[in-house]
Amino acid sequence: MNLHPQGRLQTRSTLWFLALASIVLLGGCSATDLPIIHPGSAVALSQRNLVIVVFGLMLIVLIPVWLMAAWFPWKYRAGGNETGYRPDWSQSLLIDAIVWAVPAILVMVIAAMVWIYTHRLDPYRPATGTGPPLEVQVVALDWKWLFIYPDQKVATVNELVVPAGRPVQLHITADTVMNSLFVPGLTGQIYAMAGMETRLNFDAEKPRDYRGRNTQYSGGQFPDQHFAVHVETQPQFARWAAAAAKSGSVLNQSAYDALSSRKSASGVKEFALADDNLFAGIIAKYCSDGGCRQASAASAR
């Protein structure tokens, strides 16, 4: 296939335009637009680095394929001067070595990465930071998130507020079908399951806003099941907790039953916590005595 000089010029112009447009569009993206590329915690930084490494490994295979996909048609195009080429594949030791060695090396590299990052990004691994971990109990509902702060005696719906520089430990369960909690740029992803408790540790480096959501399809209003995440300074967090504790709304068992029975998305709401055993009771109602003891022992480990 021979392109007319004007056609080749138009093709080059189109490619340059697409490249420049991509640079402009990506250059205008802020940390809020691409939180995974602009991490705000040590966990998210490791995740971003892993994405970059994996992308680089992919290019080891993709770049030769792209080059050959362009070179072969040009080399053997109609009207070209190349003569026919019929290789004897069974006698090409070089091709055999490339076909087997490159995938074998990639598999070994990926296996080593899986081992390293499985331990490095363990959600139960304590996060770095100053001071004792902030404990937050998280309950996935239809189609909203409940965050309980047992030490601060407050609770929120669809709003997670944490202090910068202090480790945070989420205790997560569900009072509905299985959900999955993820805050891009801040945490890893972990499942929330009824009758079970999972944990997620992270540290927020500096004040910033994020958007968390459920990444496991859970029903009709699944697209609306997201929540705001506000990383505040230590004094700002203390003031927020004090103000929320004086909220006119009180979260006790009856208020929780009313909240969980509404099968719909919800806006942000704050409560003063009146029932310290609310989270444990949500888990206990889904399991037998033996199962609860087993789950509690697993959580303690």
C-alpha positions in Angstrom: 0.0 0.0 0.0 1.5 3.3 -1.2 0.2 6.5 0.3 0.2 9.7 -1.7 2.6 12.3 -0.2 -0.4 14.5 0.7 -2.0 11.5 2.4 1.1 10.8 4.4 1.2 14.5 5.4 -2.4 14.4 6.6 -1.7 11.2 8.6 1.3 12.8 10.3 -0.7 16.0 11.1 -3.5 13.9 12.6 -1.1 11.9 14.8 0.6 15.1 16.0 -2.8 16.7 16.8 -3.9 13.7 18.8 -0.6 13.6 20.8 -0.8 17.4 21.6 -4.5 17.1 22.5 -3.7 14.3 24.9 -0.9 16.3 26.5 -3.2 19.3 27.0 -6.0 17.3 28.4 -3.9 15.4 30.8 -1.9 18.5 31.8 -5.2 20.1 32.9 -6.1 17.3 35.2 -5.7 18.1 38.9 -5.1 15.7 41.9 -8.9 15.6 42.3 -9.4 14.5 38.7 -6.7 11.8 38.8 -6.3 10.8 42.5 -4.5 7.6 41.7 -1.8 9.5 39.8 -1.5 12.0 42.7 -1.5 9.8 45.8 -2.1 11.2 49.2 -0.9 8.3 51.4 2.0 5.8 51.5 -0.5 3.0 50.5 -1.7 5.0 47.5 1.9 5.8 46.5 2.8 2.1 46.5 -0.3 1.5 44.4 0.6 4.1 41.9 4.2 2.8 41.6 2.8 -0.7 41.0 0.6 0.6 38.2 3.6 2.2 36.6 5.7 -0.9 36.8 2.9 -3.1 35.5 2.4 -0.7 32.6 6.1 -0.8 31.8 6.0 -4.6 31.8 3.1 -4.5 29.4 5.0 -2.3 27.0 7.8 -4.9 26.7 5.3 -7.0 24.8 3.2 -4.3 23.2 5.8 -2.0 21.7 7.4 -4.8 19.5 3.9 -5.8 18.5 2.9 -2.2 17.5 6.2 -1.8 15.6 5.8 -5.0 13.7 2.1 -4.2 13.0 3.3 -1.1 11.2 6.5 -2.4 9.7 5.3 -5.7 8.2 2.5 -4.1 6.1 4.9 -1.4 4.9 7.7 -3.8 4.1 5.5 -6.2 2.2 3.1 -3.7 0.7 1.8 -4.1 -2.8 4.1 -2.4 -5.3 7.1 -2.7 -2.9 10.5 -4.0 -4.1 10.7 -6.7 -1.4 10.8 -10.2 -2.7 8.8 -13.0 -1.1 10.0 -14.3 2.3 9.1 -17.7 3.6 11.1 -18.4 6.8 11.9 -21.8 8.1 10.5 -21.4 11.6 11.5 -24.8 12.9 15.2 -23.9 12.4 15.2 -20.4 14.0 16.8 -20.8 17.4 16.7 -17.0 17.9 12.9 -16.9 17.5 12.5 -19.9 19.8 14.6 -18.2 22.4 12.7 -15.0 22.3 9.2 -16.7 22.2 10.1 -18.7 25.4 12.5 -16.6 27.3 10.6 -13.3 27.3 7.4 -14.7 28.7 9.4 -16.8 31.3 11.3 -13.7 32.5 8.0 -11.7 32.7 6.3 -14.5 34.7 9.2 -14.6 37.2 9.2 -10.8 37.5 5.4 -10.7 38.0 5.6 -13.6 40.6 8.3 -11.6 42.6 6.1 -8.5 42.4 3.0 -10.3 43.6 4.9 -11.6 46.6 6.4 -8.2 47.5 3.3 -6.1 47.0 1.0 -8.6 48.7 2.9 -8.0 51.9 3.6 -4.3 51.3 -0.1 -3.5 50.6 -1.6 -5.8 53.2 -4.7 -3.9 54.4 -4.2 -5.2 57.9 -0.7 -3.9 58.1 -0.5 -0.9 60.5 -0.1 2.4 58.8 2.7 4.9 59.6 1.8 8.1 61.3 2.0 10.1 64.5 -0.1 9.1 67.5 -2.5 6.2 68.2 -4.6 5.0 65.2 -8.0 6.6 64.8 -10.6 3.8 64.9 -13.6 4.1 62.5 -16.3 1.5 62.2 -17.8 1.3 58.7 -21.1 -0.2 57.8 -22.2 -0.7 54.2 -26.0 -0.2 53.7 -28.4 0.2 50.8 -27.1 2.4 49.2 -25.1 4.5 51.6 -22.2 4.2 54.1 -22.3 4.6 57.8 -19.1 5.7 59.7 -19.0 5.3 63.5 -16.3 7.0 65.6 -16.5 5.1 68.9 -13.9 7.2 70.7 -15.3 10.5 69.6 -18.9 9.3 70.2 -20.1 10.5 66.8 -21.3 8.9 63.5 -21.8 10.1 60.0 -23.6 9.0 56.8 -21.7 9.3 53.6 -18.9 11.4 55.1 -15.5 10.2 56.4 -13.5 12.8 58.2 -9.9 11.9 59.3 -6.9 13.9 60.6 -3.8 14.3 58.5 -0.6 12.6 59.7 -2.4 10.2 62.0 -2.9 6.5 61.2 -6.5 5.4 60.5 -7.9 1.9 61.1 -11.2 1.1 59.5 -13.3 -1.8 60.8 -15.6 -2.7 58.0 -18.8 -4.8 57.7 -22.1 -4.8 55.8 -25.8 -4.9 56.8 -26.8 -5.8 53.3 -25.2 -7.6 50.3 -21.5 -7.6 49.8 -20.0 -4.2 49.1 -16.4 -3.1 48.4 -14.9 0.1 49.8 -12.3 2.1 47.9 -11.0 5.6 48.1 -8.8 6.3 45.0 -5.6 8.0 45.9 -5.9 7.3 49.6 -6.6 3.6 50.4 -6.7 0.2 48.9 -9.9 -1.7 48.1 -11.4 -4.2 50.5 -14.8 -6.0 50.8 -17.5 -5.4 53.3 -19.5 -8.6 54.1 -22.4 -9.3 56.4 -21.5 -11.1 59.6 -17.8 -10.5 59.1 -15.3 -7.7 59.9 -12.5 -6.7 57.6 -9.9 -4.0 58.3 -8.2 -1.4 56.3 -5.3 0.8 57.5 -4.0 3.9 55.9 -2.5 7.3 56.6 -3.4 10.6 55.0 -0.4 12.8 54.5 -1.9 16.2 54.2 -5.4 18.0 54.2 -7.2 17.2 51.0 -10.6 16.0 49.8 -11.3 12.6 48.2 -14.3 10.7 46.9 -14.9 7.1 48.1 -17.4 4.6 46.7 -18.6 1.1 46.5 -16.9 -0.8 43.7 -19.0 -3.9 44.0 -22.4 -3.9 42.2 -25.1 -4.0 44.9 -28.4 -3.1 43.3 -30.5 -0.4 41.6 -28.9 2.7 43.2 -25.4 1.4 43.1 -24.1 4.4 41.0 -25.2 6.8 43.8 -23.3 4.9 46.6 -20.4 7.2 47.1 -19.2 9.3 50.0 -17.0 12.3 50.7 -13.7 12.0 52.4 -12.2 15.1 54.1 -8.6 15.0 55.5 -8.3 17.8 58.0 -5.6 19.1 60.3 -5.6 17.7 63.8 -7.2 20.9 65.3 -9.8 21.0 62.5 -10.7 17.3 63.1 -11.1 17.9 66.9 -13.4 20.8 66.2 -15.4 18.8 63.8 -15.8 15.9 66.2 -16.9 18.2 69.0 -19.5 19.9 66.8 -20.8 16.6 65.5 -21.2 15.3 69.0 -23.5 18.2 69.8 -25.7 17.3 66.8 -29.4 17.2 67.5 -29.6 13.8 65.9 -28.8 10.8 68.0 -27.8 7.4 66.6 -29.1 4.6 68.8 -30.6 1.2 67.8 -34.0 2.6 66.8 -32.4 5.4 64.8 -30.1 2.9 63.1 -33.1 0.6 62.3 -34.8 3.5 60.6 -31.7 4.4 58.7 -31.0 0.8 57.5 -34.6 0.1 56.5 -34.6 2.9 53.9 -33.4 1.2 50.8 -32.2 4.3 49.0 -29.1 6.6 48.7 -28.7 9.3 51.2 -27.0 12.7 51.7 -24.5 13.6 54.3 -25.7 13.5 57.9 -24.1 13.6 61.3 -25.2 12.0 64.6 -24.2 11.9 68.2 -23.4 8.2 69.0 -25.6 6.8 71.8 -25.0 3.0 71.4 -21.4 1.9 71.8 -22.3 -1.7 70.9 -24.0 -0.9 67.6 -21.2 -2.1 65.3 -20.8 -5.4 67.2 -24.5 -6.0 67.2 -24.7 -5.5 63.4 -22.1 -8.3 62.9 -23.6 -10.6 65.6 -27.1 -10.7 64.0 -25.7 -12.5 61.0 -23.8 -15.3 62.6 -24.3 -18.1 65.2 -22.5 -18.0 68.6 -19.7 -20.2 67.3 -19.4 -18.2 64.1 -19.2 -15.0 66.1 -16.5 -16.3 68.3 -14.6 -17.5 65.3 -15.0 -14.1 63.6 -13.9 -12.2 66.8 -10.8 -14.4 67.1 -9.9 -13.8 63.5 -10.3 -10.1 64.0 -8.1 -10.2 67.0 -5.3 -11.8 65.0 
